[in-house]
């Protein structure tokens, strides 16, 4: 039990429709996915450049129920912790509060 509902990966992203396998006629999901794929590829290159292994943390492209591109970051807890530390350092260590 994780303490979160079954839909937790989709909370706030509006991807429940696409994630559930329901497709709406006339919505171009592929175009949104292509845009997301470009952004995910860019982020993955940046992760590799920062010394991360894509088997540990990576960006994954998808599209939401409206066909808009969505990029999720998925990874092992230790790698995500390292990524968070790197981002906190870039943000000045205040978690972006400033």
MOPAC internal coordinates of N, CA, C and O (Angstrom, degrees):
PM7 1SCF
backbone

  N    0.0000 0     0.00 0     0.00 0    0    0    0
  C    1.4559 1     0.00 0     0.00 0    1    0    0
  C    1.5277 1   108.61 1     0.00 0    2    1    0
  O    1.2310 1   120.19 1   -53.84 1    3    2    1
  N    1.2986 1   117.25 1   126.16 1    3    2    1
  C    1.4623 1   121.21 1  -177.86 1    5    3    2
  C    1.5139 1   112.89 1   -95.11 1    6    5    3
  O    1.2310 1   120.10 1   167.30 1    7    6    5
  N    1.3240 1   117.42 1   -12.70 1    7    6    5
  C    1.4546 1   120.00 1  -177.76 1    9    7    6
  C    1.5136 1   112.88 1    86.60 1   10    9    7
  O    1.2310 1   120.27 1  -176.44 1   11   10    9
  N    1.3198 1   117.08 1     3.56 1   11   10    9
  C    1.4578 1   120.40 1   177.83 1   13   11   10
  C    1.5144 1   108.87 1  -124.59 1   14   13   11
  O    1.2310 1   120.92 1   -20.37 1   15   14   13
  N    1.3118 1   115.84 1   159.63 1   15   14   13
  C    1.4575 1   120.50 1  -179.76 1   17   15   14
  C    1.5098 1   112.40 1   -71.87 1   18   17   15
  O    1.2310 1   121.62 1    -9.24 1   19   18   17
  N    1.3081 1   114.50 1   170.76 1   19   18   17
  C    1.4551 1   121.18 1  -177.68 1   21   19   18
  C    1.5189 1   112.57 1   -62.86 1   22   21   19
  O    1.2310 1   120.01 1   154.57 1   23   22   21
  N    1.2992 1   117.59 1   -25.43 1   23   22   21
  C    1.4650 1   121.91 1  -176.19 1   25   23   22
  C    1.5248 1   112.46 1   -94.89 1   26   25   23
  O    1.2310 1   119.14 1  -166.51 1   27   26   25
  N    1.3462 1   119.25 1    13.49 1   27   26   25
  C    1.4633 1   120.41 1  -173.14 1   29   27   26
  C    1.5163 1   114.36 1   -56.48 1   30   29   27
  O    1.2310 1   117.48 1   146.56 1   31   30   29
  N    1.3505 1   122.41 1   -33.44 1   31   30   29
  C    1.4652 1   117.53 1  -179.73 1   33   31   30
  C    1.5210 1   112.99 1   -65.76 1   34   33   31
  O    1.2310 1   120.83 1   161.54 1   35   34   33
  N    1.3374 1   116.01 1   -18.46 1   35   34   33
  C    1.4543 1   119.80 1  -174.10 1   37   35   34
  C    1.5234 1   113.09 1  -104.30 1   38   37   35
  O    1.2310 1   119.77 1   176.12 1   39   38   37
  N    1.3470 1   118.05 1    -3.88 1   39   38   37
  C    1.4558 1   120.88 1  -178.11 1   41   39   38
  C    1.5145 1   110.85 1   -55.27 1   42   41   39
  O    1.2310 1   120.71 1   -53.43 1   43   42   41
  N    1.3240 1   116.26 1   126.57 1   43   42   41
  C    1.4481 1   122.26 1   175.74 1   45   43   42
  C    1.5144 1   115.54 1    78.06 1   46   45   43
  O    1.2310 1   119.78 1   175.47 1   47   46   45
  N    1.3144 1   118.03 1    -4.53 1   47   46   45
  C    1.4563 1   119.82 1  -178.34 1   49   47   46
  C    1.5200 1   112.58 1  -101.28 1   50   49   47
  O    1.2310 1   120.06 1   166.34 1   51   50   49
  N    1.3056 1   117.48 1   -13.66 1   51   50   49
  C    1.4587 1   119.82 1  -178.84 1   53   51   50
  C    1.5104 1   112.87 1    67.36 1   54   53   51
  O    1.2310 1   119.83 1  -146.39 1   55   54   53
  N    1.3333 1   117.94 1    33.61 1   55   54   53
  C    1.4556 1   120.41 1  -177.58 1   57   55   54
  C    1.5232 1   112.89 1  -109.56 1   58   57   55
  O    1.2310 1   119.96 1  -169.11 1   59   58   57
  N    1.3216 1   117.68 1    10.89 1   59   58   57
  C    1.4609 1   120.23 1  -177.05 1   61   59   58
  C    1.5161 1   111.51 1   -60.07 1   62   61   59
  O    1.2310 1   119.73 1   136.10 1   63   62   61
  N    1.3319 1   118.11 1   -43.90 1   63   62   61
  C    1.4626 1   120.22 1  -179.21 1   65   63   62
  C    1.5164 1   112.18 1   -60.99 1   66   65   63
  O    1.2310 1   120.23 1   131.86 1   67   66   65
  N    1.3120 1   117.17 1   -48.14 1   67   66   65
  C    1.4577 1   120.19 1  -179.73 1   69   67   66
  C    1.5242 1   110.82 1   -68.73 1   70   69   67
  O    1.2310 1   120.48 1   141.65 1   71   70   69
  N    1.3222 1   116.69 1   -38.35 1   71   70   69
  C    1.4487 1   120.69 1  -179.52 1   73   71   70
  C    1.5131 1   112.94 1   -68.30 1   74   73   71
  O    1.2310 1   120.60 1   153.41 1   75   74   73
  N    1.3127 1   116.47 1   -26.59 1   75   74   73
  C    1.4597 1   119.46 1  -178.57 1   77   75   74
  C    1.5199 1   111.54 1   -84.20 1   78   77   75
  O    1.2310 1   120.27 1   175.61 1   79   78   77
  N    1.3180 1   117.09 1    -4.39 1   79   78   77
  C    1.4596 1   119.75 1   178.58 1   81   79   78
  C    1.5211 1   113.44 1    89.90 1   82   81   79
  O    1.2310 1   120.23 1  -175.47 1   83   82   81
  N    1.3245 1   117.17 1     4.53 1   83   82   81
  C    1.4606 1   120.48 1   178.01 1   85   83   82
  C    1.5200 1   109.15 1   -88.20 1   86   85   83
  O    1.2310 1   120.66 1   -56.53 1   87   86   85
  N    1.2971 1   116.34 1   123.47 1   87   86   85
  C    1.4541 1   121.40 1  -179.28 1   89   87   86
  C    1.5178 1   108.46 1  -113.57 1   90   89   87
  O    1.2310 1   120.73 1   -43.03 1   91   90   89
  N    1.3108 1   116.20 1   136.97 1   91   90   89
  C    1.4562 1   122.02 1   179.79 1   93   91   90
  C    1.5153 1   108.55 1   -96.67 1   94   93   91
  O    1.2310 1   121.02 1   -52.10 1   95   94   93
  N    1.3000 1   115.65 1   127.90 1   95   94   93
  C    1.4620 1   120.67 1   179.12 1   97   95   94
  C    1.5222 1   110.24 1   -59.33 1   98   97   95
  O    1.2310 1   120.67 1   -45.76 1   99   98   97
  N    1.3228 1   116.33 1   134.24 1   99   98   97
  C    1.4549 1   121.42 1   177.70 1  101   99   98
  C    1.5133 1   114.76 1    91.79 1  102  101   99
  O    1.2310 1   119.67 1   170.74 1  103  102  101
  N    1.3258 1   118.24 1    -9.26 1  103  102  101
  C    1.4642 1   120.86 1   178.40 1  105  103  102
  C    1.5245 1   108.38 1   -90.82 1  106  105  103
  O    1.2310 1   120.96 1   -51.57 1  107  106  105
  N    1.3289 1   115.76 1   128.43 1  107  106  105
  C    1.4584 1   120.94 1  -178.84 1  109  107  106
  C    1.5205 1   109.87 1   -88.86 1  110  109  107
  O    1.2310 1   120.81 1   -94.42 1  111  110  109
  N    1.3234 1   116.06 1    85.58 1  111  110  109
  C    1.4565 1   121.47 1   179.94 1  113  111  110
  C    1.5299 1   111.59 1   -69.33 1  114  113  111
  O    1.2310 1   120.46 1   148.98 1  115  114  113
  N    1.3203 1   116.72 1   -31.02 1  115  114  113
  C    1.4625 1   120.68 1  -175.72 1  117  115  114
  C    1.5251 1   110.88 1   -66.76 1  118  117  115
  O    1.2310 1   119.78 1   139.22 1  119  118  117
  N    1.3207 1   118.02 1   -40.78 1  119  118  117
  C    1.4664 1   120.43 1   179.68 1  121  119  118
  C    1.5285 1   110.42 1   -62.17 1  122  121  119
  O    1.2310 1   120.35 1   136.23 1  123  122  121
  N    1.3228 1   116.93 1   -43.77 1  123  122  121
  C    1.4599 1   120.36 1   177.49 1  125  123  122
  C    1.5126 1   111.32 1   -62.75 1  126  125  123
  O    1.2310 1   120.85 1   139.31 1  127  126  125
  N    1.3464 1   115.99 1   -40.69 1  127  126  125
  C    1.4544 1   120.04 1   178.61 1  129  127  126
  C    1.5275 1   110.84 1   -64.85 1  130  129  127
  O    1.2310 1   120.24 1   139.89 1  131  130  129
  N    1.3298 1   117.15 1   -40.11 1  131  130  129
  C    1.4748 1   119.71 1   178.53 1  133  131  130
  C    1.5182 1   111.43 1   -60.75 1  134  133  131
  O    1.2310 1   120.66 1   135.68 1  135  134  133
  N    1.3281 1   116.35 1   -44.32 1  135  134  133
  C    1.4674 1   119.88 1   177.60 1  137  135  134
  C    1.5230 1   110.55 1   -62.18 1  138  137  135
  O    1.2310 1   120.80 1   137.05 1  139  138  137
  N    1.3220 1   116.07 1   -42.95 1  139  138  137
  C    1.4574 1   120.35 1   178.96 1  141  139  138
  C    1.5208 1   110.56 1   -65.43 1  142  141  139
  O    1.2310 1   120.51 1   143.53 1  143  142  141
  N    1.3148 1   116.62 1   -36.47 1  143  142  141
  C    1.4671 1   120.50 1   179.88 1  145  143  142
  C    1.5276 1   110.55 1   -62.90 1  146  145  143
  O    1.2310 1   120.25 1   138.79 1  147  146  145
  N    1.3266 1   117.12 1   -41.21 1  147  146  145
  C    1.4632 1   120.55 1   177.52 1  149  147  146
  C    1.5285 1   110.68 1   -61.45 1  150  149  147
  O    1.2310 1   120.82 1   135.06 1  151  150  149
  N    1.3358 1   116.03 1   -44.94 1  151  150  149
  C    1.4631 1   120.20 1   179.75 1  153  151  150
  C    1.5253 1   110.85 1   -66.52 1  154  153  151
  O    1.2310 1   120.27 1   139.32 1  155  154  153
  N    1.3348 1   117.10 1   -40.68 1  155  154  153
  C    1.4683 1   121.11 1   178.89 1  157  155  154
  C    1.5289 1   110.36 1   -64.82 1  158  157  155
  O    1.2310 1   120.39 1   137.91 1  159  158  157
  N    1.3199 1   116.85 1   -42.09 1  159  158  157
  C    1.4675 1   120.07 1   177.63 1  161  159  158
  C    1.5253 1   111.08 1   -60.64 1  162  161  159
  O    1.2310 1   120.61 1   137.91 1  163  162  161
  N    1.3288 1   116.44 1   -42.09 1  163  162  161
  C    1.4679 1   120.35 1   178.61 1  165  163  162
  C    1.5228 1   110.67 1   -62.71 1  166  165  163
  O    1.2310 1   120.52 1   134.70 1  167  166  165
  N    1.3286 1   116.61 1   -45.30 1  167  166  165
  C    1.4557 1   120.03 1   179.19 1  169  167  166
  C    1.5297 1   110.98 1   -65.42 1  170  169  167
  O    1.2310 1   120.22 1   140.59 1  171  170  169
  N    1.3205 1   117.18 1   -39.41 1  171  170  169
  C    1.4641 1   119.92 1   178.05 1  173  171  170
  C    1.5275 1   111.84 1   -63.57 1  174  173  171
  O    1.2310 1   120.22 1   141.22 1  175  174  173
  N    1.3309 1   117.18 1   -38.78 1  175  174  173
  C    1.4709 1   119.68 1   175.75 1  177  175  174
  C    1.5279 1   110.62 1   -63.25 1  178  177  175
  O    1.2310 1   120.44 1   140.11 1  179  178  177
  N    1.3357 1   116.77 1   -39.89 1  179  178  177
  C    1.4632 1   120.55 1   177.93 1  181  179  178
  C    1.5237 1   110.75 1   -65.77 1  182  181  179
  O    1.2310 1   120.15 1   139.98 1  183  182  181
  N    1.3290 1   117.33 1   -40.02 1  183  182  181
  C    1.4600 1   120.55 1   177.28 1  185  183  182
  C    1.5296 1   110.97 1   -62.43 1  186  185  183
  O    1.2310 1   120.71 1   136.05 1  187  186  185
  N    1.3271 1   116.25 1   -43.95 1  187  186  185
  C    1.4701 1   119.90 1   177.13 1  189  187  186
  C    1.5237 1   110.84 1   -61.29 1  190  189  187
  O    1.2310 1   120.50 1   137.00 1  191  190  189
  N    1.3290 1   116.65 1   -43.00 1  191  190  189
  C    1.4633 1   121.36 1   178.95 1  193  191  190
  C    1.5159 1   113.07 1   -63.25 1  194  193  191
  O    1.2310 1   120.72 1   153.00 1  195  194  193
  N    1.3328 1   116.23 1   -27.00 1  195  194  193
  C    1.4686 1   120.97 1   179.20 1  197  195  194
  C    1.5259 1   111.99 1   -88.63 1  198  197  195
  O    1.2310 1   120.56 1  -176.29 1  199  198  197
  N    1.3382 1   116.54 1     3.71 1  199  198  197
  C    1.4565 1   119.97 1   175.37 1  201  199  198
  C    1.5146 1   116.00 1    95.05 1  202  201  199
  O    1.2310 1   119.95 1  -170.73 1  203  202  201
  N    1.3147 1   117.71 1     9.27 1  203  202  201
  C    1.4647 1   120.94 1   178.60 1  205  203  202
  C    1.5253 1   109.97 1   -87.27 1  206  205  203
  O    1.2310 1   120.88 1   -28.83 1  207  206  205
  N    1.3174 1   115.92 1   151.17 1  207  206  205
  C    1.4536 1   122.68 1   172.05 1  209  207  206
  C    1.5230 1   107.49 1   -96.26 1  210  209  207
  O    1.2310 1   119.96 1   -44.91 1  211  210  209
  N    1.3181 1   117.68 1   135.09 1  211  210  209
  C    1.4556 1   119.97 1  -179.13 1  213  211  210
  C    1.5225 1   112.33 1   -68.25 1  214  213  211
  O    1.2310 1   120.02 1   164.68 1  215  214  213
  N    1.3151 1   117.56 1   -15.32 1  215  214  213
  C    1.4620 1   119.77 1   173.58 1  217  215  214
  C    1.5233 1   111.06 1   -75.50 1  218  217  215
  O    1.2310 1   120.11 1   165.16 1  219  218  217
  N    1.3482 1   117.40 1   -14.84 1  219  218  217
  C    1.4593 1   122.15 1   179.60 1  221  219  218
  C    1.5248 1   113.09 1  -100.37 1  222  221  219
  O    1.2310 1   120.26 1   141.53 1  223  222  221
  N    1.3360 1   117.12 1   -38.47 1  223  222  221
  C    1.4654 1   122.09 1   178.25 1  225  223  222
  C    1.5176 1   107.73 1  -153.21 1  226  225  223
  O    1.2310 1   120.79 1   -43.37 1  227  226  225
  N    1.3189 1   116.09 1   136.63 1  227  226  225
  C    1.4660 1   119.40 1  -177.79 1  229  227  226
  C    1.5262 1   110.35 1  -157.49 1  230  229  227
  O    1.2310 1   121.63 1   -18.28 1  231  230  229
  N    1.3138 1   114.48 1   161.72 1  231  230  229
  C    1.4623 1   122.02 1   173.77 1  233  231  230
  C    1.5165 1   108.16 1   -95.16 1  234  233  231
  O    1.2310 1   121.01 1   -41.12 1  235  234  233
  N    1.3331 1   115.66 1   138.88 1  235  234  233
  C    1.4608 1   122.06 1  -177.45 1  237  235  234
  C    1.5245 1   108.48 1  -125.35 1  238  237  235
  O    1.2310 1   120.64 1   -50.94 1  239  238  237
  N    1.3197 1   116.39 1   129.06 1  239  238  237
  C    1.4679 1   121.93 1  -178.75 1  241  239  238
  C    1.5158 1   111.20 1   -89.57 1  242  241  239
  O    1.2310 1   121.19 1   -35.65 1  243  242  241
  N    1.3263 1   115.34 1   144.35 1  243  242  241
  C    1.4615 1   122.66 1   171.57 1  245  243  242
  C    1.5200 1   107.37 1  -157.70 1  246  245  243
  O    1.2310 1   120.75 1     6.34 1  247  246  245
  N    1.3202 1   116.18 1  -173.66 1  247  246  245
  C    1.4607 1   119.97 1   174.51 1  249  247  246
  C    1.5173 1   108.45 1  -134.42 1  250  249  247
  O    1.2310 1   121.07 1   -27.11 1  251  250  249
  N    1.3351 1   115.55 1   152.89 1  251  250  249
  C    1.4606 1   119.27 1  -178.97 1  253  251  250
  C    1.5258 1   110.18 1   -88.58 1  254  253  251
  O    1.2310 1   120.57 1     4.34 1  255  254  253
  N    1.3138 1   116.51 1  -175.66 1  255  254  253
  C    1.4618 1   120.06 1  -175.31 1  257  255  254
  C    1.5201 1   113.46 1   -68.88 1  258  257  255
  O    1.2310 1   120.04 1   166.90 1  259  258  257
  N    1.3342 1   117.53 1   -13.10 1  259  258  257
  C    1.4581 1   121.08 1   175.90 1  261  259  258
  C    1.5197 1   112.85 1   -97.72 1  262  261  259
  O    1.2310 1   120.46 1  -178.42 1  263  262  261
  N    1.3351 1   116.72 1     1.58 1  263  262  261
  C    1.4528 1   121.46 1   179.67 1  265  263  262
  C    1.5168 1   114.49 1    88.98 1  266  265  263
  O    1.2310 1   119.81 1  -178.21 1  267  266  265
  N    1.3314 1   117.97 1     1.79 1  267  266  265
  C    1.4651 1   121.18 1   178.20 1  269  267  266
  C    1.5220 1   109.62 1   -77.33 1  270  269  267
  O    1.2310 1   120.78 1   -34.68 1  271  270  269
  N    1.3142 1   116.11 1   145.32 1  271  270  269
  C    1.4532 1   120.57 1   178.67 1  273  271  270
  C    1.5150 1   111.75 1   -69.80 1  274  273  271
  O    1.2310 1   121.02 1   -37.40 1  275  274  273
  N    1.3234 1   115.66 1   142.60 1  275  274  273
  C    1.4578 1   123.03 1   178.28 1  277  275  274
  C    1.5260 1   107.27 1  -134.01 1  278  277  275
  O    1.2310 1   120.50 1   -44.11 1  279  278  277
  N    1.3276 1   116.65 1   135.89 1  279  278  277
  C    1.4601 1   121.43 1   175.53 1  281  279  278
  C    1.5219 1   107.56 1  -119.25 1  282  281  279
  O    1.2310 1   121.00 1   -53.57 1  283  282  281
  N    1.3178 1   115.69 1   126.43 1  283  282  281
  C    1.4616 1   122.01 1   176.22 1  285  283  282
  C    1.5195 1   108.51 1  -109.67 1  286  285  283
  O    1.2310 1   120.92 1   -33.97 1  287  286  285
  N    1.3168 1   115.84 1   146.03 1  287  286  285
  C    1.4578 1   120.96 1   173.00 1  289  287  286
  C    1.5238 1   106.21 1  -103.68 1  290  289  287
  O    1.2310 1   120.99 1   -56.59 1  291  290  289
  N    1.3242 1   115.71 1   123.41 1  291  290  289
  C    1.4621 1   121.19 1  -179.53 1  293  291  290
  C    1.5167 1   108.74 1  -124.83 1  294  293  291
  O    1.2310 1   120.85 1   -33.49 1  295  294  293
  N    1.3111 1   115.98 1   146.51 1  295  294  293
  C    1.4473 1   117.72 1   179.04 1  297  295  294
  C    1.5023 1   114.62 1  -179.92 1  298  297  295
  O    1.2310 1   122.25 1    -5.43 1  299  298  297
  N    1.3145 1   113.30 1   174.57 1  299  298  297
  C    1.4608 1   121.73 1   175.64 1  301  299  298
  C    1.5191 1   108.58 1   -72.28 1  302  301  299
  O    1.2310 1   121.18 1   -30.99 1  303  302  301
  N    1.3150 1   115.35 1   149.01 1  303  302  301
  C    1.4622 1   120.00 1  -174.91 1  305  303  302
  C    1.5177 1   113.30 1   -56.67 1  306  305  303
  O    1.2310 1   119.71 1   137.76 1  307  306  305
  N    1.3130 1   118.17 1   -42.24 1  307  306  305
  C    1.4614 1   119.27 1  -178.21 1  309  307  306
  C    1.5262 1   111.23 1   -66.09 1  310  309  307
  O    1.2310 1   120.15 1   140.52 1  311  310  309
  N    1.3206 1   117.31 1   -39.48 1  311  310  309
  C    1.4707 1   120.43 1   179.57 1  313  311  310
  C    1.5205 1   110.96 1   -69.94 1  314  313  311
  O    1.2310 1   120.34 1   140.50 1  315  314  313
  N    1.3182 1   116.96 1   -39.50 1  315  314  313
  C    1.4706 1   119.90 1   177.45 1  317  315  314
  C    1.5251 1   109.86 1   -65.22 1  318  317  315
  O    1.2310 1   120.51 1   142.59 1  319  318  317
  N    1.3252 1   116.62 1   -37.41 1  319  318  317
  C    1.4711 1   120.00 1   175.52 1  321  319  318
  C    1.5206 1   111.85 1   -62.17 1  322  321  319
  O    1.2310 1   120.58 1   138.28 1  323  322  321
  N    1.3415 1   116.50 1   -41.72 1  323  322  321
  C    1.4705 1   120.34 1   176.76 1  325  323  322
  C    1.5235 1   110.93 1   -63.45 1  326  325  323
  O    1.2310 1   120.64 1   137.83 1  327  326  325
  N    1.3348 1   116.37 1   -42.17 1  327  326  325
  C    1.4661 1   120.63 1   178.36 1  329  327  326
  C    1.5197 1   110.49 1   -62.81 1  330  329  327
  O    1.2310 1   120.19 1   136.00 1  331  330  329
  N    1.3226 1   117.24 1   -44.00 1  331  330  329
  C    1.4673 1   120.70 1   177.83 1  333  331  330
  C    1.5208 1   110.64 1   -60.30 1  334  333  331
  O    1.2310 1   120.16 1   138.98 1  335  334  333
  N    1.3275 1   117.30 1   -41.02 1  335  334  333
  C    1.4679 1   120.79 1   177.89 1  337  335  334
  C    1.5147 1   111.98 1   -62.47 1  338  337  335
  O    1.2310 1   120.75 1   138.65 1  339  338  337
  N    1.3308 1   116.17 1   -41.35 1  339  338  337
  C    1.4554 1   120.65 1   178.05 1  341  339  338
  C    1.5245 1   110.93 1   -63.11 1  342  341  339
  O    1.2310 1   120.54 1   134.81 1  343  342  341
  N    1.3235 1   116.56 1   -45.19 1  343  342  341
  C    1.4653 1   120.52 1   179.87 1  345  343  342
  C    1.5259 1   111.49 1   -66.80 1  346  345  343
  O    1.2310 1   120.35 1   142.32 1  347  346  345
  N    1.3282 1   116.94 1   -37.68 1  347  346  345
  C    1.4671 1   120.35 1   176.33 1  349  347  346
  C    1.5256 1   111.04 1   -62.87 1  350  349  347
  O    1.2310 1   120.64 1   140.25 1  351  350  349
  N    1.3260 1   116.38 1   -39.75 1  351  350  349
  C    1.4677 1   120.14 1   178.77 1  353  351  350
  C    1.5260 1   110.86 1   -63.89 1  354  353  351
  O    1.2310 1   120.77 1   138.29 1  355  354  353
  N    1.3251 1   116.13 1   -41.71 1  355  354  353
  C    1.4587 1   120.71 1   178.93 1  357  355  354
  C    1.5360 1   110.40 1   -64.99 1  358  357  355
  O    1.2310 1   120.88 1   144.53 1  359  358  357
  N    1.3466 1   115.92 1   -35.47 1  359  358  357
  C    1.4575 1   121.13 1  -179.00 1  361  359  358
  C    1.5363 1   111.83 1   -82.42 1  362  361  359
  O    1.2310 1   119.95 1  -176.23 1  363  362  361
  N    1.3122 1   117.69 1     3.77 1  363  362  361
  C    1.4555 1   120.67 1   179.24 1  365  363  362
  C    1.5069 1   113.13 1    87.85 1  366  365  363
  O    1.2310 1   120.00 1  -166.59 1  367  366  365
  N    1.3319 1   117.61 1    13.41 1  367  366  365
  C    1.4657 1   120.93 1   175.74 1  369  367  366
  C    1.5081 1   115.77 1    77.98 1  370  369  367
  O    1.2310 1   119.66 1  -178.15 1  371  370  369
  N    1.3293 1   118.26 1     1.85 1  371  370  369
  C    1.4558 1   119.06 1  -177.86 1  373  371  370
  C    1.5278 1   112.98 1  -101.10 1  374  373  371
  O    1.2310 1   120.31 1  -166.21 1  375  374  373
  N    1.3198 1   117.01 1    13.79 1  375  374  373
  C    1.4607 1   120.17 1   178.39 1  377  375  374
  C    1.5157 1   113.23 1    67.65 1  378  377  375
  O    1.2310 1   120.29 1  -160.15 1  379  378  377
  N    1.3192 1   117.06 1    19.85 1  379  378  377
  C    1.4646 1   120.37 1   178.84 1  381  379  378
  C    1.5184 1   113.19 1    81.94 1  382  381  379
  O    1.2310 1   120.08 1  -166.92 1  383  382  381
  N    1.3446 1   117.45 1    13.08 1  383  382  381
  C    1.4588 1   121.17 1  -176.33 1  385  383  382
  C    1.5195 1   112.90 1   -73.44 1  386  385  383
  O    1.2310 1   119.79 1   163.83 1  387  386  385
  N    1.3294 1   118.00 1   -16.17 1  387  386  385
  C    1.4710 1   118.51 1  -176.75 1  389  387  386
  C    1.5009 1   111.87 1   -87.07 1  390  389  387
  O    1.2310 1   120.10 1   180.00 1  391  390  389

